Amino acid sequence: MKKIILASESPRRQYLLQQMGVDFTIAPANITEDISISTSPEQLVCSIALQKASQIIKGLETGIVIAADTVVCRQGLVMGKPNHRDDAHAMLRRLSGLSHQVLTGLCVFEAGAAPDLAVECTNVFFRPLSDADISNYLDHEEWTDKAGAYSIQGWGALLVERIEGCFYNVVGLPLNRLNMMLRRKGVDLLEVH
């Protein structure tokens, strides 16, 4: 199999690749993620994923870099990672009882080839949340470093009524989409043992 490099320190992304049996190395990109750029949420996540992959691909003669960026979006408003607990509380209050989109921009960049970019979108529906629900959830501390201030694979699952689309996208790495992109580079995750 070709050398795979994950341009992320995200434990969730690493875990998902490990679950698929992928042999990969970690080379986190050191870029400034500016979500205030006035562009569409889809263009934003693709741009950041491309910046991450481009930084890591430099100097590589062989290998495939996987980079991703995930945001939560409600009516065009992009929500990144909360800066503090009050910020997280405000984000969850805005999502309470409503639907929102989780968008992940993916970049699969093979040395010596053009980058492949895609966006995955999942609709997430929150149940109505009381202030006590939000406060109790925030006490679990899993909101830190999470777009939209929640983690669907943890206690945050108790906030979610239902989803439409890829569950793994909400975790941070849409595996089916990633596999389709890797296949175009000659790597099929179904063939990994």
C-alpha positions in Angstrom: 0.0 0.0 0.0 1.1 3.5 -0.7 2.4 5.6 2.2 -0.5 7.5 3.9 0.1 10.7 5.9 -2.7 12.2 8.0 -2.3 15.9 8.3 -4.1 16.1 11.6 -3.6 15.6 15.4 -7.3 14.9 15.8 -7.7 11.8 18.0 -11.0 11.1 16.3 -9.6 11.1 12.8 -6.7 8.9 13.9 -9.1 6.4 15.6 -11.3 6.1 12.6 -8.3 5.3 10.3 -7.0 2.9 12.9 -10.4 1.1 13.0 -10.1 0.7 9.2 -6.7 -1.0 9.7 -4.9 1.8 7.8 -1.1 2.1 8.3 -0.5 5.8 8.4 1.8 8.4 9.9 0.8 11.7 11.5 2.2 15.0 10.3 0.0 17.8 11.6 -0.2 20.9 9.5 0.6 24.1 11.3 -1.8 26.7 9.6 -4.0 29.4 11.0 -7.6 28.3 10.5 -9.5 31.6 9.8 -13.2 30.8 9.6 -14.1 34.5 9.3 -13.1 34.5 5.6 -16.2 35.7 3.7 -16.8 32.7 1.5 -19.3 29.9 1.4 -18.9 27.2 4.2 -18.2 24.6 1.5 -15.4 26.7 0.0 -14.1 27.5 3.5 -13.6 23.8 4.6 -12.1 22.9 1.2 -9.7 25.8 1.4 -8.5 24.9 4.9 -8.2 21.2 4.0 -6.2 22.1 0.9 -3.9 24.4 2.9 -3.2 21.6 5.4 -2.5 19.0 2.7 -0.3 21.4 0.7 1.9 22.2 3.7 2.6 18.5 4.3 3.0 17.4 0.7 5.9 19.8 0.2 9.1 17.9 0.0 7.4 14.5 -0.3 8.5 12.4 -3.2 5.9 9.6 -2.6 2.8 9.2 -0.5 -0.7 10.4 -0.1 -1.7 13.1 2.4 -5.2 13.2 3.9 -6.3 16.5 5.3 -9.8 17.5 6.6 -11.5 20.4 8.1 -14.9 20.3 9.8 -17.3 23.1 10.7 -20.9 23.3 12.0 -23.1 25.6 10.0 -26.6 27.0 10.9 -28.4 29.1 8.3 -25.1 30.2 6.7 -23.4 31.0 10.1 -20.2 29.0 10.5 -19.4 27.8 14.0 -15.9 26.6 14.6 -14.4 25.5 17.9 -15.6 27.5 21.0 -13.0 29.7 22.7 -14.4 29.2 26.2 -17.4 27.7 28.1 -19.7 30.7 27.6 -19.0 30.6 23.8 -19.8 26.8 23.8 -23.0 27.5 25.8 -24.1 30.2 23.2 -23.4 27.8 20.3 -25.5 25.0 21.8 -28.3 27.5 22.6 -28.3 28.5 18.9 -28.5 24.8 17.9 -31.2 23.8 20.4 -34.4 22.3 18.8 -33.1 23.0 15.3 -31.3 21.4 12.5 -27.8 22.3 11.4 -25.2 21.1 8.9 -21.8 19.5 9.6 -19.5 20.1 6.7 -16.2 18.4 6.2 -13.8 19.5 3.5 -11.5 16.6 2.5 -8.3 16.8 0.5 -6.5 13.7 -0.7 -3.2 14.9 -2.2 -0.7 12.4 -3.8 2.9 13.5 -4.4 3.3 14.5 -8.0 -0.4 14.7 -8.7 -3.1 17.3 -8.4 -5.1 17.5 -5.1 -8.5 15.9 -5.0 -11.1 17.9 -3.0 -14.6 17.1 -1.8 -17.1 18.3 0.8 -19.4 16.0 2.8 -22.5 17.4 4.4 -24.6 15.8 7.2 -27.8 17.3 8.6 -28.0 17.1 12.4 -31.2 17.7 14.4 -30.9 18.7 18.0 -33.7 18.1 20.5 -34.8 21.2 22.4 -32.2 21.8 25.2 -32.8 23.5 28.5 -30.2 25.6 30.1 -29.7 22.8 32.6 -29.1 20.3 29.7 -26.5 22.6 28.2 -24.8 23.2 31.5 -24.7 19.5 32.4 -23.3 18.7 29.0 -20.6 21.3 29.2 -19.6 19.9 32.6 -18.3 16.8 30.7 -15.7 19.0 29.1 -15.9 17.2 25.7 -16.9 20.4 24.0 -13.4 21.7 23.9 -11.7 21.6 20.5 -15.0 20.6 18.8 -16.7 22.5 16.0 -20.2 23.5 17.2 -19.2 22.7 20.8 -20.3 19.0 20.8 -19.1 15.5 20.2 -21.7 13.2 18.7 -19.7 10.1 19.7 -19.7 11.0 23.3 -22.2 12.6 25.7 -23.2 14.9 22.8 -25.2 11.9 21.4 -27.8 12.8 24.1 -28.4 16.2 22.5 -29.0 14.8 19.0 -32.5 13.7 17.9 -31.4 12.3 14.5 -29.1 12.8 11.6 -29.5 12.7 7.8 -26.2 11.6 6.1 -22.9 10.2 7.1 -22.4 9.7 10.9 -18.6 9.6 10.5 -18.7 13.0 8.9 -20.1 14.4 12.2 -17.2 12.7 14.0 -14.8 14.5 11.6 -13.8 12.1 8.8 -16.4 10.8 6.3 -15.0 7.4 5.7 -17.1 6.4 2.6 -16.2 9.7 0.8 -12.6 9.3 1.8 -12.5 5.7 0.4 -13.9 6.9 -2.9 -11.2 9.5 -3.1 -8.5 7.1 -2.1 -9.7 4.6 -4.7 -8.9 7.2 -7.4 -5.3 7.1 -6.1 -5.1 3.3 -6.2 -5.9 2.7 -2.5 -9.1 0.8 -1.5 -9.8 0.7 2.3 -11.9 -2.5 1.7 -8.7 -4.3 0.7 -6.8 -3.3 3.9 -6.4 -6.3 6.2 
